Amino acid sequence: MSDTTADLVRLSKRMSELGLCSRREADEWIAKGWVKVDGEVVSELGSKVRPDQKIKIDRKAKDQQNERVTIILNKPLGYVSGQAEDGHEPARVLITPRNRWIDDPSPRRFNPSQLKSLVPAGRLDINSTGLLVLTQDGRIAKTIIGENSSVEKEYIVRVAMADGRPNSEFPPAKLALLNHGLELDGKPLEKAEVSWLNEDQLKFVLREGRNRQIRRMCDLVGLKVLALKRVRVGSVRLGKLPVGKWRYLEDGESFSGPAPKRGATGRPALSAPRRPQNLKPRKPNFRKTRDQ
């Protein structure tokens, strides 16, 4: 390959593309002399490489990366995912030894240093609950919310028709629109998987993350969201994790793996959208908290 300007890319970008680390981590490692290109140490920020050149990182960088944690939190109502805003606390304040799930299988010990650079990989708004991923690992953040990410996110959404009619009268054509055919901010949405779990609740499976996407989708078809809970990101499920508690991501878990075959309720996942029947309403699948 010819060594032309068109062939060259920033070393940090190339390292991120290869899944070695985030760009921020790459710049840190380059500055510390922990990166070799074709056997030569490269320590100048902004250095460029050809895509065919061999990149190797020092053992110190790998050890540092292995110390970084990813945490699964069952976010309650009333907390924001990122920085504190409008008087509401960020969800990360819940990451304390006292709030760790007693049944967390991880042998890892909590250390306050694990809170440094711990950021949400995908947000839940203040009125939403469920699985929130907090990570120090740029690779995981990129997997979940990177520009080309297609990781599935699954939600249970309790809804009511905005005009007061029973959900059993919700038109099948509008359910089809929730699956495909809507647009937000002038841009078409990717295909989703939306189906009824019971008379009160819809299951949403999305592969993109627009701002307040589910609530806005429901508004477009005449539905009002009463409660929204995320139960899965990739192959990682919320499971039995109690509200307000957290656990470490296990060594064998992966956000990029295949989706579990079972639905969020423990029953086989529904294969096609269905219209709710005139059955006795079931108790909503949302835990009560002091915030509700």
Secondary structure, DSSP 4 states (H G I P E B T S, - for coil): ----GGG-EEHHHHHHHTTS--HHHHHHHHHTT-EEETTEE---TT-EE-TTS-EEE-HHHHHHHHT--EEEEEEPTT-BSSS-BTTBPBGGGG-SGGGB-TT----PPP-GGGGTT-EESS---TTEEEEEEEES-HHHHHHHHSTT----EEEEEEEEETTS--GGG--HHHHHHHHTT-EETTEEPPP-EEEESSSSEEEEEESS--TTHHHHHHHHTTEEEEEEEEEEETTEE-TTPPTT-EEEPPTT--SSSPPPSB-TTSSBPPSS--PPPS-PPPPPS----TT-
